[in-house]
Structures are given as C-alpha cells and as structure tokens.
Amino acid sequence: MVSAAVDKAVFLLKDAHQSPMDAQRSLKGYYPQMGFTERLDHVRAAYAVIRGGRRVQRPAVSELQQPSSFMVAHERHGFTD
C-alpha cells in the first residue's frame, strides 16, 4: 500500500469533505496506474486512519499563514485595505 496515496485519501475525506466514493474517483486522477480495488483499499485505510485518530504528517505552516506575520508583512510593504 502506498502511504502517500493513503495520506491523499485522508486529505480528500477529511479536509476536502469528499464522500468515500468521490475520494476513490479522485485518487484515479492522482494515481492513474492504480486499479479500482487498490484505490478502494487505500480509501478504506484512510477511513480507518480517520476513525482511529492516527496523526497524518502535514507540512509546517508558513509564516504568512500566521495572522500576526501576515499583518507585519502587509504593513512592511505599505499595503492598506
């Protein structure tokens, strides 16, 4: 099982709020070499991850996503609302 595909399925189910059927279809776009049953197994594993509460590695938040840093950069460059 490809862990990146499971993580992508977790993202599709949890963050993108897709149904398991839609997540399985979306995985086809990301991993066209996978067959139907493989994609289905990855979505099932992702559902187990969500229900089991395992933490999925996420990239670190950039400074500009922090409200205080964004505001400082905004003021530094003279942007106004």
Z-matrix of the N, CA and C atoms (Angstrom, degrees):
N
C 1 1.451
C 2 1.532 1 108.22
N 3 1.293 2 116.54 1 137.16
C 4 1.464 3 122.82 2 -178.01
C 5 1.528 4 108.38 3 -87.36
N 6 1.340 5 116.42 4 117.47
C 7 1.468 6 119.50 5 -176.55
C 8 1.528 7 111.64 6 -65.74
N 9 1.341 8 117.26 7 -31.82
C 10 1.467 9 119.48 8 177.97
C 11 1.524 10 110.45 9 -65.19
N 12 1.327 11 116.78 10 -35.43
C 13 1.473 12 120.17 11 178.73
C 14 1.519 13 110.36 12 -69.90
N 15 1.332 14 117.41 13 -36.69
C 16 1.469 15 120.28 14 177.00
C 17 1.523 16 109.69 15 -66.04
N 18 1.330 17 116.58 16 -43.47
C 19 1.469 18 120.03 17 178.17
C 20 1.521 19 111.34 18 -62.79
N 21 1.333 20 117.53 19 -38.92
C 22 1.466 21 120.95 20 177.53
C 23 1.526 22 109.85 21 -65.55
N 24 1.325 23 117.40 22 -39.61
C 25 1.464 24 120.97 23 178.24
C 26 1.530 25 110.89 24 -66.35
N 27 1.336 26 117.11 25 -37.51
C 28 1.471 27 120.32 26 175.59
C 29 1.517 28 109.54 27 -61.49
N 30 1.329 29 116.59 28 -44.26
C 31 1.463 30 120.53 29 177.92
C 32 1.526 31 110.74 30 -59.42
N 33 1.327 32 116.49 31 -46.72
C 34 1.461 33 120.05 32 -177.89
C 35 1.523 34 111.88 33 -63.39
N 36 1.330 35 116.72 34 -40.04
C 37 1.462 36 120.15 35 -178.54
C 38 1.529 37 112.21 36 -74.97
N 39 1.322 38 115.64 37 -45.62
C 40 1.467 39 120.19 38 -171.37
C 41 1.523 40 112.91 39 -88.42
N 42 1.324 41 117.02 40 -50.56
C 43 1.462 42 120.15 41 -173.89
C 44 1.522 43 112.88 42 -87.23
N 45 1.342 44 116.82 43 -38.06
C 46 1.463 45 119.81 44 -179.48
C 47 1.532 46 111.89 45 -89.73
N 48 1.335 47 116.20 46 -4.64
C 49 1.470 48 122.43 47 176.53
C 50 1.525 49 112.84 48 56.13
N 51 1.333 50 115.87 49 41.05
C 52 1.459 51 119.65 50 177.23
C 53 1.527 52 109.59 51 -89.91
N 54 1.311 53 115.46 52 153.38
C 55 1.456 54 120.06 53 174.54
C 56 1.524 55 108.05 54 -73.36
N 57 1.333 56 118.44 55 161.08
C 58 1.470 57 119.06 56 177.60
C 59 1.526 58 112.89 57 -56.80
N 60 1.318 59 117.96 58 -36.46
C 61 1.452 60 120.64 59 179.41
C 62 1.533 61 110.68 60 -66.98
N 63 1.325 62 116.74 61 -42.92
C 64 1.469 63 120.20 62 178.45
C 65 1.530 64 111.06 63 -67.31
N 66 1.334 65 116.97 64 -37.66
C 67 1.467 66 120.36 65 178.01
C 68 1.525 67 110.54 66 -63.86
N 69 1.331 68 116.27 67 -39.75
C 70 1.467 69 120.12 68 178.12
C 71 1.521 70 110.19 69 -63.70
N 72 1.322 71 117.27 70 -40.63
C 73 1.465 72 120.87 71 178.19
C 74 1.533 73 111.09 72 -67.74
N 75 1.330 74 116.39 73 -39.14
C 76 1.464 75 119.92 74 179.93
C 77 1.521 76 111.68 75 -66.29
N 78 1.329 77 116.82 76 -35.26
C 79 1.465 78 119.56 77 178.26
C 80 1.529 79 111.48 78 -60.85
N 81 1.321 80 117.00 79 -27.83
C 82 1.460 81 120.44 80 178.40
C 83 1.525 82 110.52 81 -62.37
N 84 1.335 83 117.21 82 -35.42
C 85 1.456 84 120.85 83 177.20
C 86 1.518 85 112.94 84 -69.44
N 87 1.340 86 116.74 85 -35.29
C 88 1.457 87 120.64 86 -179.75
C 89 1.529 88 112.02 87 -81.35
N 90 1.334 89 116.74 88 -35.90
C 91 1.462 90 122.41 89 -177.23
C 92 1.529 91 109.47 90 -129.93
N 93 1.331 92 117.34 91 76.74
C 94 1.473 93 119.88 92 -176.24
C 95 1.529 94 113.66 93 -65.59
N 96 1.330 95 117.85 94 -20.13
C 97 1.457 96 120.55 95 -178.58
C 98 1.525 97 112.05 96 -76.71
N 99 1.328 98 118.17 97 -15.22
C 100 1.462 99 121.99 98 -178.94
C 101 1.520 100 110.76 99 -79.06
N 102 1.312 101 113.98 100 141.20
C 103 1.451 102 119.78 101 175.62
C 104 1.525 103 111.09 102 -81.84
N 105 1.322 104 115.21 103 173.70
C 106 1.461 105 121.10 104 -178.42
C 107 1.528 106 111.61 105 -59.02
N 108 1.329 107 117.26 106 -47.80
C 109 1.470 108 119.73 107 -176.49
C 110 1.526 109 111.55 108 -67.31
N 111 1.327 110 117.34 109 -34.56
C 112 1.468 111 120.05 110 177.04
C 113 1.528 112 110.75 111 -64.34
N 114 1.336 113 116.33 112 -45.35
C 115 1.464 114 119.91 113 178.54
C 116 1.521 115 110.70 114 -63.00
N 117 1.314 116 116.36 115 -39.73
C 118 1.457 117 121.08 116 178.52
C 119 1.527 118 110.85 117 -62.80
N 120 1.333 119 117.23 118 -41.81
C 121 1.464 120 121.20 119 177.57
C 122 1.526 121 111.49 120 -63.18
N 123 1.336 122 116.99 121 -38.81
C 124 1.460 123 120.59 122 179.14
C 125 1.534 124 110.91 123 -67.08
N 126 1.311 125 117.41 124 -39.59
C 127 1.467 126 120.43 125 178.17
C 128 1.524 127 110.10 126 -67.09
N 129 1.324 128 116.97 127 -39.83
C 130 1.474 129 119.77 128 176.64
C 131 1.523 130 111.10 129 -62.63
N 132 1.336 131 116.92 130 -41.82
C 133 1.467 132 120.88 131 177.79
C 134 1.525 133 110.48 132 -63.92
N 135 1.327 134 116.61 133 -39.77
C 136 1.467 135 120.18 134 178.38
C 137 1.524 136 110.61 135 -65.09
N 138 1.314 137 116.70 136 -39.92
C 139 1.469 138 120.53 137 178.10
C 140 1.527 139 109.88 138 -63.10
N 141 1.337 140 116.74 139 -39.17
C 142 1.465 141 120.79 140 177.07
C 143 1.528 142 110.72 141 -65.32
N 144 1.327 143 117.00 142 -37.13
C 145 1.470 144 120.94 143 177.59
C 146 1.530 145 109.72 144 -63.08
N 147 1.322 146 116.19 145 -44.75
C 148 1.465 147 120.11 146 -179.04
C 149 1.520 148 110.50 147 -64.74
N 150 1.310 149 116.79 148 -45.27
C 151 1.466 150 120.90 149 -179.77
C 152 1.518 151 112.14 150 -70.30
N 153 1.348 152 116.38 151 -31.43
C 154 1.457 153 120.51 152 -178.65
C 155 1.515 154 113.13 153 -82.35
N 156 1.307 155 116.73 154 -16.86
C 157 1.453 156 120.27 155 177.27
C 158 1.515 157 114.62 156 82.91
N 159 1.335 158 118.97 157 13.31
C 160 1.466 159 119.79 158 177.89
C 161 1.514 160 109.49 159 -65.22
N 162 1.308 161 116.18 160 138.21
C 163 1.452 162 121.49 161 178.67
C 164 1.520 163 110.40 162 -76.18
N 165 1.313 164 116.00 163 134.99
C 166 1.459 165 122.13 164 175.93
C 167 1.514 166 107.37 165 -101.82
N 168 1.348 167 116.59 166 135.89
C 169 1.457 168 120.59 167 -179.72
C 170 1.520 169 109.64 168 -66.10
N 171 1.304 170 116.39 169 126.56
C 172 1.460 171 122.13 170 176.61
C 173 1.525 172 108.28 171 -116.93
N 174 1.312 173 117.55 172 148.54
C 175 1.464 174 118.77 173 176.00
C 176 1.532 175 110.27 174 -64.67
N 177 1.312 176 114.98 175 152.33
C 178 1.463 177 119.81 176 179.93
C 179 1.526 178 110.17 177 -64.55
N 180 1.310 179 115.27 178 149.68
C 181 1.455 180 121.22 179 179.75
C 182 1.525 181 108.55 180 -73.82
N 183 1.312 182 117.00 181 132.94
C 184 1.457 183 119.72 182 179.24
C 185 1.526 184 109.56 183 -75.19
N 186 1.309 185 115.47 184 161.81
C 187 1.464 186 119.77 185 -179.12
C 188 1.525 187 111.87 186 -62.55
N 189 1.318 188 117.09 187 -34.37
C 190 1.455 189 119.46 188 -177.38
C 191 1.528 190 112.81 189 -72.18
N 192 1.332 191 116.93 190 -15.03
C 193 1.459 192 119.49 191 175.80
C 194 1.520 193 111.52 192 -83.53
N 195 1.311 194 116.70 193 -14.02
C 196 1.463 195 120.85 194 175.29
C 197 1.524 196 107.84 195 -79.73
N 198 1.319 197 118.64 196 127.91
C 199 1.470 198 120.17 197 -176.05
C 200 1.525 199 113.59 198 -56.77
N 201 1.322 200 117.95 199 -40.78
C 202 1.467 201 119.52 200 -177.44
C 203 1.528 202 110.72 201 -67.97
N 204 1.324 203 118.12 202 -42.31
C 205 1.467 204 120.79 203 179.76
C 206 1.516 205 111.38 204 -67.52
N 207 1.322 206 116.39 205 -37.86
C 208 1.455 207 120.28 206 179.53
C 209 1.518 208 109.95 207 -63.16
N 210 1.318 209 116.76 208 -41.56
C 211 1.462 210 121.22 209 -178.97
C 212 1.527 211 110.63 210 -65.96
N 213 1.328 212 117.00 211 -40.77
C 214 1.465 213 121.17 212 179.20
C 215 1.527 214 109.53 213 -63.20
N 216 1.321 215 117.80 214 -45.46
C 217 1.466 216 121.09 215 178.99
C 218 1.520 217 110.38 216 -64.27
N 219 1.318 218 115.90 217 -37.15
C 220 1.457 219 121.77 218 179.29
C 221 1.533 220 110.27 219 -61.78
N 222 1.336 221 115.53 220 -45.76
C 223 1.461 222 120.42 221 -179.65
C 224 1.518 223 111.91 222 -71.83
N 225 1.338 224 117.13 223 -35.22
C 226 1.450 225 121.43 224 -178.86
C 227 1.519 226 111.59 225 -62.19
N 228 1.307 227 116.50 226 -36.34
C 229 1.462 228 120.40 227 -178.95
C 230 1.522 229 113.76 228 -93.12
N 231 1.316 230 116.66 229 4.80
C 232 1.450 231 121.05 230 173.96
C 233 1.514 232 114.57 231 75.83
N 234 1.335 233 117.35 232 21.20
C 235 1.455 234 118.63 233 176.86
C 236 1.518 235 109.72 234 -78.62
N 237 1.294 236 116.18 235 138.19
C 238 1.461 237 119.99 236 176.44
C 239 1.519 238 108.54 237 -127.25
N 240 1.288 239 114.87 238 158.85
C 241 1.476 240 119.45 239 179.85
C 242 1.492 241 112.36 240 -80.44
